[in-house]
Amino acid sequence: MLAPRPCCPDNLPEDVTVRPLRRGDWEAVRRIYGQGMATGIATFETEVPSREDLHA
């Protein structure tokens, strides 16, 4: 059986803060997702999913 995934890595840079996703974060999430798609190695998606699809 796999162990539960930890909340946060222990080796984050000092200028990185981990917090729960907020309603106002969705546009940034979609932008970052799109940047990952542009690399060609982050996902097989060809379009950035809608907020509803990401939320699901």
N, CA, C, O and CB atoms as a CASP TS submission, in Angstrom:
PFRMAT TS
TARGET T0000
AUTHOR 0000-0000-0000
METHOD Language model
MODEL 1
PARENT N/A
ATOM      1  N   MET     1       0.839  -1.175   0.000  1.00  0.00           N
ATOM      2  CA  MET     1       0.000   0.000   0.000  1.00  0.00           C
ATOM      3  C   MET     1       0.884   1.237   0.000  1.00  0.00           C
ATOM      4  O   MET     1       1.902   1.286   0.690  1.00  0.00           O
ATOM      5  CB  MET     1      -0.954  -0.002   1.210  1.00  0.00           C
ATOM      6  N   LEU     2       0.491   2.225  -0.771  1.00  0.00           N
ATOM      7  CA  LEU     2       1.256   3.462  -0.830  1.00  0.00           C
ATOM      8  C   LEU     2       0.986   4.318   0.400  1.00  0.00           C
ATOM      9  O   LEU     2      -0.126   4.348   0.926  1.00  0.00           O
ATOM     10  CB  LEU     2       0.921   4.242  -2.104  1.00  0.00           C
ATOM     11  N   ALA     3       2.014   5.001   0.837  1.00  0.00           N
ATOM     12  CA  ALA     3       1.851   5.914   1.963  1.00  0.00           C
ATOM     13  C   ALA     3       1.108   7.157   1.496  1.00  0.00           C
ATOM     14  O   ALA     3       1.159   7.486   0.311  1.00  0.00           O
ATOM     15  CB  ALA     3       3.224   6.292   2.578  1.00  0.00           C
ATOM     16  N   PRO     4       0.419   7.858   2.395  1.00  0.00           N
ATOM     17  CA  PRO     4      -0.255   9.095   1.988  1.00  0.00           C
ATOM     18  C   PRO     4       0.751  10.120   1.484  1.00  0.00           C
ATOM     19  O   PRO     4       1.872  10.206   1.984  1.00  0.00           O
ATOM     20  CB  PRO     4      -1.061   9.680   3.156  1.00  0.00           C
ATOM     21  N   ARG     5       0.341  10.880   0.505  1.00  0.00           N
ATOM     22  CA  ARG     5       1.222  11.911  -0.050  1.00  0.00           C
ATOM     23  C   ARG     5       1.388  13.030   0.973  1.00  0.00           C
ATOM     24  O   ARG     5       0.404  13.489   1.554  1.00  0.00           O
ATOM     25  CB  ARG     5       0.657  12.470  -1.394  1.00  0.00           C
ATOM     26  N   PRO     6       2.612  13.468   1.196  1.00  0.00           N
ATOM     27  CA  PRO     6       2.817  14.552   2.164  1.00  0.00           C
ATOM     28  C   PRO     6       2.239  15.865   1.643  1.00  0.00           C
ATOM     29  O   PRO     6       2.109  16.062   0.434  1.00  0.00           O
ATOM     30  CB  PRO     6       4.317  14.721   2.474  1.00  0.00           C
ATOM     31  N   CYS     7       1.907  16.727   2.534  1.00  0.00           N
ATOM     32  CA  CYS     7       1.347  18.028   2.164  1.00  0.00           C
ATOM     33  C   CYS     7       2.349  18.863   1.396  1.00  0.00           C
ATOM     34  O   CYS     7       2.059  19.393   0.323  1.00  0.00           O
ATOM     35  CB  CYS     7       0.889  18.783   3.402  1.00  0.00           C
ATOM     36  N   CYS     8       3.517  18.965   1.961  1.00  0.00           N
ATOM     37  CA  CYS     8       4.467  19.929   1.400  1.00  0.00           C
ATOM     38  C   CYS     8       5.883  19.362   1.412  1.00  0.00           C
ATOM     39  O   CYS     8       6.278  18.690   2.364  1.00  0.00           O
ATOM     40  CB  CYS     8       4.420  21.252   2.185  1.00  0.00           C
ATOM     41  N   PRO     9       6.638  19.629   0.368  1.00  0.00           N
ATOM     42  CA  PRO     9       8.040  19.193   0.386  1.00  0.00           C
ATOM     43  C   PRO     9       8.824  19.920   1.476  1.00  0.00           C
ATOM     44  O   PRO     9       8.473  21.032   1.872  1.00  0.00           O
ATOM     45  CB  PRO     9       8.698  19.434  -0.987  1.00  0.00           C
ATOM     46  N   ASP    10       9.863  19.291   1.943  1.00  0.00           N
ATOM     47  CA  ASP    10      10.690  19.898   2.990  1.00  0.00           C
ATOM     48  C   ASP    10      11.766  20.822   2.451  1.00  0.00           C
ATOM     49  O   ASP    10      12.384  21.564   3.214  1.00  0.00           O
ATOM     50  CB  ASP    10      11.334  18.827   3.811  1.00  0.00           C
ATOM     51  N   ASN    11      11.999  20.787   1.137  1.00  0.00           N
ATOM     52  CA  ASN    11      13.144  21.534   0.590  1.00  0.00           C
ATOM     53  C   ASN    11      12.712  22.669  -0.328  1.00  0.00           C
ATOM     54  O   ASN    11      13.365  22.913  -1.343  1.00  0.00           O
ATOM     55  CB  ASN    11      14.067  20.594  -0.170  1.00  0.00           C
ATOM     56  N   LEU    12      11.629  23.370   0.000  1.00  0.00           N
ATOM     57  CA  LEU    12      11.190  24.505  -0.810  1.00  0.00           C
ATOM     58  C   LEU    12      12.135  25.684  -0.632  1.00  0.00           C
ATOM     59  O   LEU    12      12.679  25.885   0.454  1.00  0.00           O
ATOM     60  CB  LEU    12       9.756  24.913  -0.440  1.00  0.00           C
ATOM     61  N   PRO    13      12.334  26.464  -1.690  1.00  0.00           N
ATOM     62  CA  PRO    13      13.105  27.697  -1.523  1.00  0.00           C
ATOM     63  C   PRO    13      12.407  28.626  -0.525  1.00  0.00           C
ATOM     64  O   PRO    13      11.191  28.551  -0.354  1.00  0.00           O
ATOM     65  CB  PRO    13      13.294  28.411  -2.887  1.00  0.00           C
ATOM     66  N   GLU    14      13.157  29.481   0.118  1.00  0.00           N
ATOM     67  CA  GLU    14      12.604  30.364   1.152  1.00  0.00           C
ATOM     68  C   GLU    14      11.532  31.297   0.618  1.00  0.00           C
ATOM     69  O   GLU    14      10.643  31.701   1.368  1.00  0.00           O
ATOM     70  CB  GLU    14      13.708  31.178   1.777  1.00  0.00           C
ATOM     71  N   ASP    15      11.594  31.654  -0.679  1.00  0.00           N
ATOM     72  CA  ASP    15      10.621  32.601  -1.231  1.00  0.00           C
ATOM     73  C   ASP    15       9.362  31.918  -1.785  1.00  0.00           C
ATOM     74  O   ASP    15       8.544  32.567  -2.436  1.00  0.00           O
ATOM     75  CB  ASP    15      11.275  33.417  -2.329  1.00  0.00           C
ATOM     76  N   VAL    16       9.205  30.613  -1.528  1.00  0.00           N
ATOM     77  CA  VAL    16       8.033  29.874  -1.987  1.00  0.00           C
ATOM     78  C   VAL    16       7.132  29.581  -0.799  1.00  0.00           C
ATOM     79  O   VAL    16       7.584  29.084   0.232  1.00  0.00           O
ATOM     80  CB  VAL    16       8.446  28.561  -2.701  1.00  0.00           C
ATOM     81  N   THR    17       5.843  29.897  -0.957  1.00  0.00           N
ATOM     82  CA  THR    17       4.849  29.629   0.067  1.00  0.00           C
ATOM     83  C   THR    17       3.821  28.663  -0.496  1.00  0.00           C
ATOM     84  O   THR    17       3.336  28.856  -1.610  1.00  0.00           O
ATOM     85  CB  THR    17       4.176  30.939   0.555  1.00  0.00           C
ATOM     86  N   VAL    18       3.488  27.639   0.250  1.00  0.00           N
ATOM     87  CA  VAL    18       2.455  26.690  -0.145  1.00  0.00           C
ATOM     88  C   VAL    18       1.210  26.995   0.671  1.00  0.00           C
ATOM     89  O   VAL    18       1.264  27.080   1.898  1.00  0.00           O
ATOM     90  CB  VAL    18       2.923  25.208   0.061  1.00  0.00           C
ATOM     91  N   ARG    19       0.074  27.160  -0.030  1.00  0.00           N
ATOM     92  CA  ARG    19      -1.189  27.450   0.632  1.00  0.00           C
ATOM     93  C   ARG    19      -2.317  26.812  -0.165  1.00  0.00           C
ATOM     94  O   ARG    19      -2.113  26.423  -1.315  1.00  0.00           O
ATOM     95  CB  ARG    19      -1.408  28.981   0.780  1.00  0.00           C
ATOM     96  N   PRO    20      -3.492  26.700   0.421  1.00  0.00           N
ATOM     97  CA  PRO    20      -4.621  26.146  -0.330  1.00  0.00           C
ATOM     98  C   PRO    20      -4.983  27.038  -1.521  1.00  0.00           C
ATOM     99  O   PRO    20      -4.793  28.254  -1.483  1.00  0.00           O
ATOM    100  CB  PRO    20      -5.842  25.976   0.592  1.00  0.00           C
ATOM    101  N   LEU    21      -5.496  26.422  -2.558  1.00  0.00           N
ATOM    102  CA  LEU    21      -5.952  27.145  -3.744  1.00  0.00           C
ATOM    103  C   LEU    21      -7.123  28.039  -3.367  1.00  0.00           C
ATOM    104  O   LEU    21      -8.022  27.629  -2.633  1.00  0.00           O
ATOM    105  CB  LEU    21      -6.355  26.163  -4.877  1.00  0.00           C
ATOM    106  N   ARG    22      -7.101  29.272  -3.882  1.00  0.00           N
ATOM    107  CA  ARG    22      -8.182  30.230  -3.641  1.00  0.00           C
ATOM    108  C   ARG    22      -8.933  30.483  -4.940  1.00  0.00           C
ATOM    109  O   ARG    22      -8.405  30.263  -6.030  1.00  0.00           O
ATOM    110  CB  ARG    22      -7.630  31.562  -3.061  1.00  0.00           C
ATOM    111  N   ARG    23     -10.165  30.944  -4.809  1.00  0.00           N
ATOM    112  CA  ARG    23     -11.002  31.207  -5.980  1.00  0.00           C
ATOM    113  C   ARG    23     -10.294  32.116  -6.999  1.00  0.00           C
ATOM    114  O   ARG    23     -10.410  31.888  -8.203  1.00  0.00           O
ATOM    115  CB  ARG    23     -12.323  31.846  -5.542  1.00  0.00           C
ATOM    116  N   GLY    24      -9.586  33.107  -6.549  1.00  0.00           N
ATOM    117  CA  GLY    24      -8.905  34.051  -7.434  1.00  0.00           C
ATOM    118  C   GLY    24      -7.653  33.499  -8.102  1.00  0.00           C
ATOM    119  O   GLY    24      -7.037  34.191  -8.913  1.00  0.00           O
ATOM    120  N   ASP    25      -7.264  32.271  -7.782  1.00  0.00           N
ATOM    121  CA  ASP    25      -6.044  31.668  -8.332  1.00  0.00           C
ATOM    122  C   ASP    25      -6.257  30.999  -9.690  1.00  0.00           C
ATOM    123  O   ASP    25      -5.281  30.676 -10.368  1.00  0.00           O
ATOM    124  CB  ASP    25      -5.499  30.653  -7.359  1.00  0.00           C
ATOM    125  N   TRP    26      -7.510  30.783 -10.105  1.00  0.00           N
ATOM    126  CA  TRP    26      -7.778  29.956 -11.273  1.00  0.00           C
ATOM    127  C   TRP    26      -7.112  30.455 -12.549  1.00  0.00           C
ATOM    128  O   TRP    26      -6.599  29.646 -13.321  1.00  0.00           O
ATOM    129  CB  TRP    26      -9.244  29.869 -11.489  1.00  0.00           C
ATOM    130  N   GLU    27      -7.106  31.742 -12.790  1.00  0.00           N
ATOM    131  CA  GLU    27      -6.475  32.237 -14.020  1.00  0.00           C
ATOM    132  C   GLU    27      -4.969  31.952 -14.028  1.00  0.00           C
ATOM    133  O   GLU    27      -4.402  31.604 -15.063  1.00  0.00           O
ATOM    134  CB  GLU    27      -6.724  33.748 -14.177  1.00  0.00           C
ATOM    135  N   ALA    28      -4.334  32.101 -12.875  1.00  0.00           N
ATOM    136  CA  ALA    28      -2.904  31.786 -12.787  1.00  0.00           C
ATOM    137  C   ALA    28      -2.673  30.293 -12.978  1.00  0.00           C
ATOM    138  O   ALA    28      -1.702  29.896 -13.622  1.00  0.00           O
ATOM    139  CB  ALA    28      -2.328  32.243 -11.430  1.00  0.00           C
ATOM    140  N   VAL    29      -3.560  29.458 -12.425  1.00  0.00           N
ATOM    141  CA  VAL    29      -3.443  28.013 -12.597  1.00  0.00           C
ATOM    142  C   VAL    29      -3.534  27.663 -14.081  1.00  0.00           C
ATOM    143  O   VAL    29      -2.734  26.874 -14.585  1.00  0.00           O
ATOM    144  CB  VAL    29      -4.541  27.272 -11.792  1.00  0.00           C
ATOM    145  N   ARG    30      -4.500  28.242 -14.775  1.00  0.00           N
ATOM    146  CA  ARG    30      -4.673  27.959 -16.205  1.00  0.00           C
ATOM    147  C   ARG    30      -3.459  28.460 -17.011  1.00  0.00           C
ATOM    148  O   ARG    30      -3.036  27.808 -17.966  1.00  0.00           O
ATOM    149  CB  ARG    30      -5.978  28.621 -16.731  1.00  0.00           C
ATOM    150  N   ARG    31      -2.903  29.619 -16.621  1.00  0.00           N
ATOM    151  CA  ARG    31      -1.719  30.143 -17.316  1.00  0.00           C
ATOM    152  C   ARG    31      -0.529  29.213 -17.116  1.00  0.00           C
ATOM    153  O   ARG    31       0.188  28.914 -18.071  1.00  0.00           O
ATOM    154  CB  ARG    31      -1.373  31.564 -16.813  1.00  0.00           C
ATOM    155  N   ILE    32      -0.315  28.757 -15.902  1.00  0.00           N
ATOM    156  CA  ILE    32       0.797  27.856 -15.601  1.00  0.00           C
ATOM    157  C   ILE    32       0.604  26.528 -16.329  1.00  0.00           C
ATOM    158  O   ILE    32       1.563  25.957 -16.848  1.00  0.00           O
ATOM    159  CB  ILE    32       0.918  27.623 -14.073  1.00  0.00           C
ATOM    160  N   TYR    33      -0.617  26.042 -16.368  1.00  0.00           N
ATOM    161  CA  TYR    33      -0.925  24.809 -17.086  1.00  0.00           C
ATOM    162  C   TYR    33      -0.565  24.975 -18.561  1.00  0.00           C
ATOM    163  O   TYR    33       0.031  24.086 -19.169  1.00  0.00           O
ATOM    164  CB  TYR    33      -2.424  24.435 -16.926  1.00  0.00           C
ATOM    165  N   GLY    34      -0.935  26.125 -19.127  1.00  0.00           N
ATOM    166  CA  GLY    34      -0.611  26.401 -20.525  1.00  0.00           C
ATOM    167  C   GLY    34       0.888  26.452 -20.761  1.00  0.00           C
ATOM    168  O   GLY    34       1.368  25.985 -21.794  1.00  0.00           O
ATOM    169  N   GLN    35       1.626  27.006 -19.828  1.00  0.00           N
ATOM    170  CA  GLN    35       3.083  27.031 -19.954  1.00  0.00           C
ATOM    171  C   GLN    35       3.641  25.616 -19.941  1.00  0.00           C
ATOM    172  O   GLN    35       4.582  25.311 -20.673  1.00  0.00           O
ATOM    173  CB  GLN    35       3.713  27.863 -18.822  1.00  0.00           C
ATOM    174  N   GLY    36       3.065  24.753 -19.116  1.00  0.00           N
ATOM    175  CA  GLY    36       3.493  23.353 -19.083  1.00  0.00           C
ATOM    176  C   GLY    36       3.197  22.657 -20.396  1.00  0.00           C
ATOM    177  O   GLY    36       3.990  21.842 -20.867  1.00  0.00           O
ATOM    178  N   MET    37       2.048  22.979 -20.992  1.00  0.00           N
ATOM    179  CA  MET    37       1.704  22.393 -22.295  1.00  0.00           C
ATOM    180  C   MET    37       2.693  22.825 -23.367  1.00  0.00           C
ATOM    181  O   MET    37       3.047  22.036 -24.244  1.00  0.00           O
ATOM    182  CB  MET    37       0.279  22.791 -22.706  1.00  0.00           C
ATOM    183  N   ALA    38       3.137  24.063 -23.302  1.00  0.00           N
ATOM    184  CA  ALA    38       4.046  24.598 -24.315  1.00  0.00           C
ATOM    185  C   ALA    38       5.385  23.859 -24.335  1.00  0.00           C
ATOM    186  O   ALA    38       6.068  23.850 -25.359  1.00  0.00           O
ATOM    187  CB  ALA    38       4.282  26.083 -24.071  1.00  0.00           C
ATOM    188  N   THR    39       5.766  23.243 -23.224  1.00  0.00           N
ATOM    189  CA  THR    39       7.033  22.504 -23.185  1.00  0.00           C
ATOM    190  C   THR    39       6.947  21.204 -23.966  1.00  0.00           C
ATOM    191  O   THR    39       7.958  20.681 -24.432  1.00  0.00           O
ATOM    192  CB  THR    39       7.433  22.212 -21.744  1.00  0.00           C
ATOM    193  N   GLY    40       5.710  20.678 -24.108  1.00  0.00           N
ATOM    194  CA  GLY    40       5.528  19.408 -24.789  1.00  0.00           C
ATOM    195  C   GLY    40       5.860  18.198 -23.938  1.00  0.00           C
ATOM    196  O   GLY    40       5.793  17.070 -24.425  1.00  0.00           O
ATOM    197  N   ILE    41       6.217  18.405 -22.674  1.00  0.00           N
ATOM    198  CA  ILE    41       6.565  17.260 -21.823  1.00  0.00           C
ATOM    199  C   ILE    41       5.733  17.181 -20.548  1.00  0.00           C
ATOM    200  O   ILE    41       5.899  16.244 -19.766  1.00  0.00           O
ATOM    201  CB  ILE    41       8.023  17.323 -21.459  1.00  0.00           C
ATOM    202  N   ALA    42       4.843  18.145 -20.323  1.00  0.00           N
ATOM    203  CA  ALA    42       4.099  18.181 -19.067  1.00  0.00           C
ATOM    204  C   ALA    42       2.741  17.486 -19.130  1.00  0.00           C
ATOM    205  O   ALA    42       2.219  17.056 -18.102  1.00  0.00           O
ATOM    206  CB  ALA    42       3.902  19.600 -18.649  1.00  0.00           C
ATOM    207  N   THR    43       2.170  17.372 -20.316  1.00  0.00           N
ATOM    208  CA  THR    43       0.842  16.788 -20.447  1.00  0.00           C
ATOM    209  C   THR    43       0.591  16.386 -21.890  1.00  0.00           C
ATOM    210  O   THR    43       1.278  16.845 -22.803  1.00  0.00           O
ATOM    211  CB  THR    43      -0.238  17.770 -19.967  1.00  0.00           C
ATOM    212  N   PHE    44      -0.388  15.534 -22.085  1.00  0.00           N
ATOM    213  CA  PHE    44      -0.811  15.179 -23.430  1.00  0.00           C
ATOM    214  C   PHE    44      -1.936  16.086 -23.913  1.00  0.00           C
ATOM    215  O   PHE    44      -2.353  15.987 -25.067  1.00  0.00           O
ATOM    216  CB  PHE    44      -1.254  13.724 -23.476  1.00  0.00           C
ATOM    217  N   GLU    45      -2.428  16.961 -23.059  1.00  0.00           N
ATOM    218  CA  GLU    45      -3.504  17.878 -23.438  1.00  0.00           C
ATOM    219  C   GLU    45      -3.052  18.792 -24.569  1.00  0.00           C
ATOM    220  O   GLU    45      -1.867  19.100 -24.698  1.00  0.00           O
ATOM    221  CB  GLU    45      -3.958  18.714 -22.227  1.00  0.00           C
ATOM    222  N   THR    46      -4.007  19.219 -25.383  1.00  0.00           N
ATOM    223  CA  THR    46      -3.703  20.147 -26.473  1.00  0.00           C
ATOM    224  C   THR    46      -4.349  21.508 -26.243  1.00  0.00           C
ATOM    225  O   THR    46      -4.030  22.477 -26.932  1.00  0.00           O
ATOM    226  CB  THR    46      -4.169  19.570 -27.806  1.00  0.00           C
ATOM    227  N   GLU    47      -5.256  21.578 -25.274  1.00  0.00           N
ATOM    228  CA  GLU    47      -5.893  22.839 -24.890  1.00  0.00           C
ATOM    229  C   GLU    47      -5.953  22.902 -23.368  1.00  0.00           C
ATOM    230  O   GLU    47      -6.085  21.882 -22.691  1.00  0.00           O
ATOM    231  CB  GLU    47      -7.328  22.970 -25.516  1.00  0.00           C
ATOM    232  N   VAL    48      -5.853  24.118 -22.849  1.00  0.00           N
ATOM    233  CA  VAL    48      -5.943  24.297 -21.397  1.00  0.00           C
ATOM    234  C   VAL    48      -7.376  23.973 -20.977  1.00  0.00           C
ATOM    235  O   VAL    48      -8.322  24.535 -21.530  1.00  0.00           O
ATOM    236  CB  VAL    48      -5.537  25.765 -20.967  1.00  0.00           C
ATOM    237  N   PRO    49      -7.546  23.083 -20.017  1.00  0.00           N
ATOM    238  CA  PRO    49      -8.893  22.736 -19.563  1.00  0.00           C
ATOM    239  C   PRO    49      -9.603  23.935 -18.938  1.00  0.00           C
ATOM    240  O   PRO    49      -8.971  24.879 -18.463  1.00  0.00           O
ATOM    241  CB  PRO    49      -8.831  21.587 -18.557  1.00  0.00           C
ATOM    242  N   SER    50     -10.916  23.871 -18.954  1.00  0.00           N
ATOM    243  CA  SER    50     -11.711  24.915 -18.309  1.00  0.00           C
ATOM    244  C   SER    50     -11.542  24.826 -16.785  1.00  0.00           C
ATOM    245  O   SER    50     -11.050  23.833 -16.251  1.00  0.00           O
ATOM    246  CB  SER    50     -13.214  24.787 -18.705  1.00  0.00           C
ATOM    247  N   ARG    51     -11.957  25.872 -16.126  1.00  0.00           N
ATOM    248  CA  ARG    51     -11.902  25.862 -14.670  1.00  0.00           C
ATOM    249  C   ARG    51     -12.733  24.709 -14.131  1.00  0.00           C
ATOM    250  O   ARG    51     -12.316  24.026 -13.195  1.00  0.00           O
ATOM    251  CB  ARG    51     -12.395  27.202 -14.093  1.00  0.00           C
ATOM    252  N   GLU    52     -13.900  24.488 -14.712  1.00  0.00           N
ATOM    253  CA  GLU    52     -14.774  23.419 -14.257  1.00  0.00           C
ATOM    254  C   GLU    52     -14.106  22.056 -14.410  1.00  0.00           C
ATOM    255  O   GLU    52     -14.210  21.206 -13.526  1.00  0.00           O
ATOM    256  CB  GLU    52     -16.088  23.450 -15.027  1.00  0.00           C
ATOM    257  N   ASP    53     -13.423  21.853 -15.527  1.00  0.00           N
ATOM    258  CA  ASP    53     -12.732  20.568 -15.741  1.00  0.00           C
ATOM    259  C   ASP    53     -11.571  20.403 -14.755  1.00  0.00           C
ATOM    260  O   ASP    53     -11.373  19.317 -14.211  1.00  0.00           O
ATOM    261  CB  ASP    53     -12.208  20.469 -17.198  1.00  0.00           C
ATOM    262  N   LEU    54     -10.820  21.454 -14.526  1.00  0.00           N
ATOM    263  CA  LEU    54      -9.715  21.370 -13.572  1.00  0.00           C
ATOM    264  C   LEU    54     -10.257  21.131 -12.160  1.00  0.00           C
ATOM    265  O   LEU    54      -9.675  20.366 -11.390  1.00  0.00           O
ATOM    266  CB  LEU    54      -8.858  22.663 -13.612  1.00  0.00           C
ATOM    267  N   HIS    55     -11.343  21.768 -11.830  1.00  0.00           N
ATOM    268  CA  HIS    55     -11.932  21.621 -10.489  1.00  0.00           C
ATOM    269  C   HIS    55     -12.429  20.185 -10.273  1.00  0.00           C
ATOM    270  O   HIS    55     -12.341  19.641  -9.172  1.00  0.00           O
ATOM    271  CB  HIS    55     -13.103  22.629 -10.293  1.00  0.00           C
ATOM    272  N   ALA    56     -12.949  19.588 -11.347  1.00  0.00           N
ATOM    273  CA  ALA    56     -13.490  18.223 -11.229  1.00  0.00           C
ATOM    274  C   ALA    56     -12.358  17.258 -10.928  1.00  0.00           C
ATOM    275  O   ALA    56     -12.590  16.057 -10.789  1.00  0.00           O
ATOM    276  CB  ALA    56     -14.236  17.795 -12.529  1.00  0.00           C
TER
END
